Amino acid sequence: MKKFLFIFFTSVVCYTSSYAQEGIPVYFDYLADNYYLVYPSMAGIGEGGKIRLTARKQWFSVDEAPSLQTLSVNYRIPESDSGVGIIIFNDANGYHAQTGVKGTYAHH
């Protein structure tokens, strides 16, 4: 029974942690100053908090051209080595679009 629980626990941890660094579909070339948006584990890496708004649209004269809007907020928890953050995003590309919210916690 202990062996089964160990294998089950290990598989759950490996499965859930495999998506830990997966970010939203962003355009890396244009987000050089917003490390938290690209790497959610960067939540609270600096002193205090940061609020960032990103908006990008390609080909203004083309209908349903790719566009991305994000609002990211991350904050270091006082008196600790941890940070929390939230990302709100809207990504549209032709017939495909997704909108969502992601919350993160990081311990440094």
C-alpha positions as CSV (number, residue, x, y, z in Angstrom):
1,M,0.0,0.0,0.0
2,K,2.9,2.4,0.8
3,K,4.4,1.7,-2.6
4,F,1.1,2.5,-4.3
5,L,0.7,5.8,-2.4
6,F,4.3,6.8,-3.2
7,I,3.8,6.1,-6.9
8,F,0.5,7.9,-6.9
9,F,1.9,10.9,-5.0
10,T,4.9,11.1,-7.3
11,S,2.8,10.9,-10.5
12,V,0.5,13.7,-9.2
13,V,3.4,16.0,-8.3
14,C,5.2,15.3,-11.6
15,Y,2.0,15.9,-13.6
16,T,1.0,19.2,-11.8
17,S,4.6,20.6,-11.7
18,S,5.0,20.0,-15.4
19,Y,2.8,23.0,-16.1
20,A,4.3,25.3,-13.4
21,Q,6.2,27.5,-15.8
22,E,3.8,27.5,-18.6
23,G,2.8,31.0,-19.3
24,I,0.2,32.6,-21.6
25,P,0.8,32.9,-25.3
26,V,2.7,36.1,-25.4
27,Y,5.0,37.8,-27.8
28,F,8.4,37.6,-26.1
29,D,10.1,40.2,-28.2
30,Y,7.9,43.0,-26.9
31,L,7.9,42.1,-23.2
32,A,11.5,42.6,-22.3
33,D,10.7,44.6,-19.1
34,N,7.8,42.4,-17.8
35,Y,9.6,39.3,-16.6
36,Y,6.6,38.2,-14.4
37,L,4.3,37.9,-17.5
38,V,6.8,35.7,-19.3
39,Y,7.9,33.7,-16.2
40,P,5.2,33.5,-13.5
41,S,7.8,32.2,-11.0
42,M,9.1,35.8,-10.9
43,A,6.2,36.9,-8.7
44,G,7.5,39.2,-6.0
45,I,11.1,39.1,-7.2
46,G,11.6,42.8,-6.7
47,E,10.9,45.0,-3.7
48,G,7.3,46.1,-3.4
49,G,4.8,45.5,-6.1
50,K,4.4,46.1,-9.8
51,I,1.4,46.7,-12.0
52,R,1.8,46.4,-15.7
53,L,-0.6,46.8,-18.6
54,T,0.4,45.4,-22.1
55,A,-1.5,45.9,-25.3
56,R,-0.3,44.8,-28.7
57,K,-2.1,44.5,-32.1
58,Q,-0.6,43.4,-35.4
59,W,-1.8,44.7,-38.8
60,F,-4.2,47.4,-37.9
61,S,-5.8,47.4,-41.3
62,V,-6.6,43.6,-41.3
63,D,-9.8,42.3,-39.7
64,E,-9.3,39.6,-37.0
65,A,-5.5,40.3,-36.8
66,P,-3.6,39.0,-33.8
67,S,-4.0,41.1,-30.7
68,L,-3.0,40.7,-27.0
69,Q,-4.0,42.6,-23.9
70,T,-2.7,41.8,-20.4
71,L,-2.8,43.2,-17.0
72,S,-0.3,41.8,-14.6
73,V,0.1,42.5,-10.9
74,N,2.7,41.0,-8.6
75,Y,3.7,41.8,-5.1
76,R,6.3,40.6,-2.6
77,I,4.7,39.4,0.7
78,P,6.2,41.6,3.5
79,E,8.7,40.0,5.9
80,S,9.0,36.8,3.7
81,D,10.8,35.4,0.7
82,S,7.5,34.8,-1.2
83,G,5.5,36.7,-3.8
84,V,2.0,36.5,-5.2
85,G,0.6,37.7,-8.5
86,I,-2.3,37.7,-11.0
87,I,-2.4,37.9,-14.7
88,I,-5.6,38.8,-16.7
89,F,-5.3,38.3,-20.4
90,N,-7.2,38.5,-23.7
91,D,-5.5,36.9,-26.7
92,A,-7.2,36.8,-30.1
93,N,-5.9,35.5,-33.4
94,G,-8.5,35.1,-36.2
95,Y,-11.0,32.5,-35.2
96,H,-9.2,31.5,-32.0
97,A,-9.5,33.6,-28.9
98,Q,-9.0,33.1,-25.2
99,T,-9.6,35.2,-22.1
100,G,-8.6,34.2,-18.7
101,V,-7.1,34.8,-15.3
102,K,-4.1,33.1,-13.7
103,G,-2.9,33.5,-10.1
104,T,0.6,32.6,-9.0
105,Y,2.5,32.1,-5.8
106,A,6.3,31.9,-5.7
107,H,8.8,31.3,-2.9
108,H,12.3,32.5,-3.5
